[in-house]
Amino acid sequence: KDLNAVYKDTFAALKPKYGHWVIFDHCMPFDVTRCYDEVTKHVDPRIWTAERDVEMWKTLEG
């Protein structure tokens, strides 16, 4: 699965239990992206840049 599909599946699975947390919607894109990196091609955390932020949002909202 690509990042977009993984994000949608993860969000749907966790929303019923954790969706009431105020920070849930804000943190999920970053948490899922980091996890996706770790299980695919980036074992070590990557530095978060403005370019990476734009890339993530395009992927998740595209």
N, C-alpha and C positions, 0 to 999 in steps of 0.2 A: 504494500500500500504506500501511497505517497503521503507527504506531510498533511495535506488538506484532508484526506480521508481518515487518517489516524486522529487528527484533531477532532473532527466531527464525531467519530465513534467514541473517543475518550470523553468529550464534553457531554454527549448524550448519556453515557454510562455514569458519570459522576454528578451531573446536575441534580438528580433527585435527592441525593444524600447531602451534597455540599453547596448546592446552588443558593441557599439562604445566606451563606457567608458573604459579607459585603465585598470582599476582595476576590471572590471566586472568578467572576467574569474577567477581571483585570489580569489575574495571574495565570490563568489557564493557557493562553497563547504562548507565553514565555516558558512555562513549565513543560508543556507538551513538545515545543520546539527543541528544548534542551534534551529531553529524553529521546526524542527522535534522532537527534545528532548522535547521542551516545550509542544507540543500538544500530546505527547505520554506519557512518563513516568518520565520526569525530569522537574518539575515546576521551580526549581531554576537552574541557570546556573552551569554547571560543570566546574571544573578547566581543562584547556587544557593541556594535557601531551603529551609526545612523543609517548606513547603507544596509546593514544586516536587518535592522528594524523595518525598513521599507520593503526589503525582500520578503521578510516573514509575513507582513500584512498583505502584500500582493498575493502570496501563496495561499494564505488562509481565507482571504476574501474573494479570490478569483474563481 
